[in-house]
Amino acid sequence: MLGELISKVLLMLFGYAMPAFECFKTLETRPDDAHMLRFWCQYWIIVSMVIACESFVSWMPMYGEIKLAFFVYLWYPKTKGSDVVYDSFIRPTVMQYEPNIEQRLEHLRANSGQLIAFYIKNFADKGTAFFMDFLRYVVSERPEAAANSEPQRSSWSSWNPFASRRQEPSPPPSAPPRERRFSGADPDDEPPAIADVFRASLGGGAMNRRPHNNN
């Protein structure tokens, strides 16, 4: 992945940016140099043909690296492969089929307006049909959604949180049974109060005390 990205960056730099800048300098500084103008025209013709045929050969392994090396070979000052490739392959082939190519291009140029109008009309018809189908689908889905939401909405409206029956408070827990402090006492009888027991003990002691003899 990283190698492919680096190849694309190098191809953009050495295959398009630098040749374009050199061609610009030739046009601006040496407009009368026919040899250099011819050289750069040859270069861009070859590049355009490679791009046109790229979909048929891009499956090759290391295609990006081969393409980069080929473009550098075309414009490098010591190799100047554009002259070799153009004079050896491009020019003979195009000159051989130039009449047929020119006739087909003239036919396409004459019918280009009708061809564009046909594609625009076809695209508009398909786009309109698709939009109408989508609109019908949306309209047909809305009644079903409303019908499905109506029972739920009615159940929501019938439920009232304030109309629900209030829960009665639970009675307080009963007191635990009292323990029997005396073995013979009834558990229902309350034990005597401490003050009563204390008075009874004092009273009984006064009655049992002997009278004091003054003699």
C-alpha positions in Angstrom: 0.0 0.0 0.0 2.8 2.4 0.9 4.7 1.5 -2.3 1.7 2.1 -4.4 1.2 5.5 -2.8 4.9 6.5 -3.3 4.7 5.4 -7.0 1.6 7.6 -7.6 3.3 10.6 -6.0 6.5 10.1 -8.0 4.4 9.6 -11.2 2.5 12.8 -10.5 5.8 14.6 -10.0 8.1 13.2 -12.7 5.5 12.1 -15.2 3.2 15.2 -15.3 4.4 18.2 -13.2 8.0 18.4 -14.4 7.3 17.8 -18.1 4.4 20.3 -18.0 6.7 22.9 -16.5 9.4 22.3 -19.0 6.9 22.6 -21.8 5.7 25.9 -20.3 9.2 27.2 -20.3 9.7 26.2 -23.9 6.6 28.0 -25.0 7.4 31.2 -23.1 11.2 31.4 -23.5 11.8 29.6 -26.8 8.7 29.9 -28.9 10.7 29.6 -32.2 12.4 26.4 -31.2 10.5 24.0 -33.4 12.5 21.0 -32.3 11.7 21.4 -28.6 8.1 22.1 -29.4 7.9 19.0 -31.5 9.6 17.0 -28.7 7.0 18.0 -26.1 4.1 17.5 -28.5 5.4 14.0 -29.1 5.7 13.4 -25.3 2.1 14.5 -24.6 0.7 12.4 -27.5 2.4 9.3 -26.1 1.2 10.0 -22.6 -2.4 10.5 -23.8 -2.3 7.2 -25.7 -0.9 5.4 -22.6 -3.7 6.8 -20.5 -6.3 5.8 -23.1 -5.0 2.2 -23.1 -4.3 2.0 -19.4 -7.5 0.1 -18.5 -6.3 -2.9 -20.6 -2.8 -3.2 -19.1 -3.2 -1.9 -15.6 -3.6 -5.5 -14.3 0.1 -6.1 -14.9 2.2 -6.4 -11.7 4.3 -3.4 -10.9 2.4 -1.4 -13.5 2.9 1.9 -11.6 6.7 1.5 -11.5 6.9 0.5 -15.2 4.7 3.5 -16.2 6.9 5.9 -14.1 10.1 4.5 -15.6 8.6 4.8 -19.1 7.5 8.4 -18.7 11.0 9.4 -17.3 12.6 7.6 -20.3 10.4 9.7 -22.6 11.5 13.2 -21.4 14.9 12.6 -19.8 17.5 14.8 -21.7 20.0 11.9 -22.2 17.5 9.4 -23.5 14.7 11.6 -25.1 12.7 8.5 -25.7 9.8 10.5 -27.2 11.6 10.8 -30.5 12.3 7.1 -30.6 8.8 5.9 -29.6 7.0 8.4 -31.8 9.1 7.9 -35.0 9.2 4.1 -34.5 5.7 3.2 -33.5 3.2 6.1 -33.2 3.8 7.9 -36.5 3.8 4.9 -38.8 0.7 3.4 -37.2 -1.3 6.6 -37.2 -0.2 7.5 -40.8 -1.4 4.1 -42.0 -4.9 4.5 -40.6 -5.2 8.3 -40.7 -8.0 8.4 -43.3 -10.2 6.0 -41.4 -9.5 7.7 -38.1 -10.3 11.1 -39.6 -13.5 9.9 -41.1 -14.7 8.4 -37.9 -13.8 11.6 -36.0 -15.7 13.7 -38.4 -18.7 11.5 -38.0 -18.6 11.8 -34.3 -18.0 15.5 -34.5 -21.0 16.0 -36.7 -23.3 13.8 -34.5 -21.9 14.9 -31.1 -24.8 17.2 -30.5 -27.4 14.5 -31.2 -25.4 12.0 -29.1 -25.2 14.4 -26.1 -28.9 15.2 -26.5 -29.8 11.5 -26.5 -27.8 10.8 -23.4 -29.3 13.8 -21.6 -32.8 12.8 -22.5 -32.2 9.2 -21.5 -30.7 10.3 -18.2 -33.7 12.7 -17.6 -36.3 10.0 -18.3 -34.6 7.5 -16.0 -34.2 10.1 -13.3 -37.8 11.1 -13.5 -39.0 7.5 -13.4 -36.8 6.8 -10.4 -38.1 9.9 -8.6 -41.7 8.9 -9.3 -41.2 5.4 -8.1 -39.6 6.7 -4.9 -42.4 9.1 -4.4 -45.0 6.4 -4.8 -43.2 4.2 -2.3 -43.1 7.0 0.3 -46.8 7.8 -0.2 -47.8 4.1 0.1 -45.7 3.6 3.2 -47.2 6.6 5.1 -50.8 5.2 5.5 -49.5 1.9 6.7 -47.3 3.6 9.3 -50.2 5.8 10.4 -52.5 2.7 10.7 -49.8 0.9 12.8 -49.3 3.8 15.1 -53.0 4.5 15.7 -53.6 1.6 18.2 -50.4 2.5 20.0 -51.5 6.1 20.2 -55.0 5.1 21.4 -53.5 3.0 24.1 -51.2 5.8 25.2 -54.2 8.2 25.3 -56.3 5.8 27.3 -53.7 5.3 30.0 -53.7 8.0 32.6 -51.2 7.8 35.4 -53.4 9.9 37.7 -56.5 7.6 37.2 -54.8 4.5 38.4 -56.0 3.3 41.8 -53.9 4.4 44.7 -52.5 1.6 46.8 -53.7 1.5 50.4 -51.0 1.9 53.0 -50.1 -1.3 54.7 -51.0 -1.6 58.4 -48.3 -1.2 61.0 -46.6 -4.3 62.2 -48.1 -5.8 65.4 -46.2 -5.6 68.6 -44.3 -8.7 69.6 -45.7 -10.8 72.5 -44.4 -9.8 75.8 -42.2 -12.3 77.7 -43.4 -13.9 80.8 -41.4 -12.5 83.7 -43.1 -14.8 86.3 -43.6 -18.4 85.8 -47.0 -18.5 87.4 -48.4 -15.4 85.9 -50.8 -15.3 83.0 -49.1 -13.9 79.9 -52.1 -11.6 79.4 -51.7 -10.0 82.8 -49.4 -7.1 82.9 -46.6 -7.3 85.5 -47.0 -4.9 88.5 -45.4 -1.6 88.3 -42.1 -1.1 90.1 -43.5 1.7 92.3 -46.3 -0.6 93.5 -43.9 -3.4 94.3 -41.7 -1.0 96.2 -44.6 0.4 98.3 -45.8 -3.1 99.1 -42.4 -4.1 100.3 -42.2 -1.0 102.5 -45.6 -1.5 104.0 -45.1 -5.1 104.8 -41.8 -4.3 106.6 -43.5 -1.7 108.8 -46.2 -4.1 109.9 -43.8 -6.8 110.8 -41.5 -4.5 112.8 -42.0 -4.8 116.6 -43.1 -1.8 118.6 -40.3 -0.1 120.5 -40.4 -0.6 124.2 -39.5 2.4 126.2 -39.0 0.4 129.3 
